[in-house]
Amino acid sequence: MATILTAPIHANKPIEVNFTNDDTSAGVVLIKAGWVPKQGNPLPDIPAVVVAPNATDGFKTRVQPFEAARRLSITVSLDEGESGLLQVLVDSAPHTTRVVRETTTFEMLVIP
Amino acid sequence: MRSARLAGLVALLGFARPALAQAPAGGDAACGKVMNEAAPSCAAINKLENELQTLEVKQHALERDARDPNKPQAAAELARVTQDIDKLKGQIEQLKTSPLLRLDGFCSSVGPEVPRTCDVLASLLGAFDDGALQPTEQTKQALATAAGAAAADAAAADRQTANNKSGSSAQLDPVESIQPITLAGGAFTLAGTRSGSKGVGTVSVNPLALALPTNVKAARLVDLSVSAPFDLSGSSGNDDPYISTRLRLNIAGPFMASELQTAFDAWLKASGAYADKLQNVLLHAKDVKRCVEYIAQNHRAEASACEQNVASSDVRALREKAYSAMAKVRREADSFYLGIDGRFDTGDPTGPTVKGDFGNHVLGGIAGGGRIPVGTLWDVELRGRVAGDVFKSREPVPGGNEPVGSFDWGAAVILSGRLKESAKQRLAFGVGAEGRHAFSDSEAAKNSPTNYVLLNLMTVVPALSGGDIGLALGVPLYDLQDVRGVTVNFSTDLGLLDHSL
């Protein structure tokens, strides 16, 4: 269980998050993301994504305004012995590529 | 005109001065200073962190290559990369000389494009609650439980009972599950019926799983099965052709995420509120650097360093709840289900012995079930079904060939599990009852396959081949018409399951 800050993301840019669950994983991996609000601002939900072993799945959304959101929080929930690769694209450009071997929350600071 | 504007600006600045004088002790300038002071160390840390991430991705790829017998060099390369990773980690740790730098990933978040304000600094510090210091006993327990549950799920591979043969002489489960097969499967059943021994072939296909292999949500939705018997007793010429189709639609899956969303929302809101409070603390702190370092180290603010107390224990508690909800959703996705059971049969499933059984059947209903874990190896599954059934005979029967409507039901308890955690195959024992009762007592109803109650018993054991063998008994407890006798069937899968495709 880890919390990791990644490089920041610019407000209002399109963002794509994908996770590839390794073929050695025995079970599904759950990806749940959401916006950490600033001063209680209401922000949209991001649906959970279930990724089967040896499969890739994710979600696309748009970075919320700087005035409304502090961070994008992405939790990759997996079990001991499972692993996979998280890849984030912002504005179609590679942003973050991380190997995930334990349940991890990636926190992405929203900046103007 | 220009001088008038200039005078206005000067006047504004004049008013602004007293306001700045009353600004909080900390303020954005102090927060910015703390962030700027970290920047030189961060440059070196970021360089090594980037190298580390590249190596970790390489290591990940090499781990796969090392399992490939065609890539003999991969293992040595993997060992070298792993060594380099350990070395880099040591170098990075040496550079992390302050609590702020030790926040995982802090340096990657303070590039020159990041505003140097207390708002932003609070967003960064607020990402870590006090649970990040060390796992609590509760967290350890929750993780251990989740890991055990997930291991049990992972081992619950499809068995031949995943093929839907409900209502036919090949039915094995006391009441069939509504959960679709993972991908595709087949089963062969020997059924002993009153009209002789029959072989029944069944093929089940999950069309969405085949069309959308990466979309697990869609893959849990629907499957279609077709069964057809062939005679083994040498009297094939007397049998009318029979074919059955079964559709299972699992509608519960898409609604499973609501509890997770609620838990996640509560955590995100608490995390945002925590950062809001930290922002206020930083704006008013007398010694911002000291306060920041205290928060970075302890994941909370305290009056001794920041003149205010702000705890993050509520954030930690809600985060742990969200993590538990995630683990639970993964387990529940396979454990609870509610769906639609649809069947269409034409012909006579038991042969020509019982007059009136040859006809067309349409059944539609709701089925549901849930698995309750009993330890890490076994679970008890409860299943139920209520449905409406319409039958129209295709042979002359007393009372004519009018359609007969019936209420159909089923209920069962199944105990299934593994002998050890690593086992992929499961043992299963089930007992249940199914019944059908006509809405009217017409002559046609009395001569139709309705108005009965069956006791169903099932045993499934792993086979050496990696498949399963099942034995089932259907014992009539009540039959208004001719008692159709005990149905015995012996079933094994055809090796078509997704794991071998």
Interface residues (C-beta under 8 A of the other chain):
Chain A: M1 A2 T3 I4 L5 T6 A7 P8 D22 D23 T24 A26 G27 V28 L30 K32 G34 W35 V36 P37 K38 Q39 G40 D45 P47 A48 V50 V51 A52 A55 T56 D57 R70 R71 S73 T75 S77 D79 E80 S83 L85 T97 R98 V99 T103 T105 E107 L109 V110 I111 P112
Chain B: Q53 E56 V57 Q59 H60 R64 L103 D104 G105 F106 S108 S109 G111 E113 V114 P115 D119 V120 A122 S123 L124 G126 A127 F128 A132 P135 T139 L143 A146 A147 A150 A151 D153 A154 A155 P213 T214 N215 V216 K217 A219 A257 L260 Q261 F264 D265 L268 K269 S271 G272 A273 A275 D276 R319 A322 Y323 M326 A327 V329 R330 A333
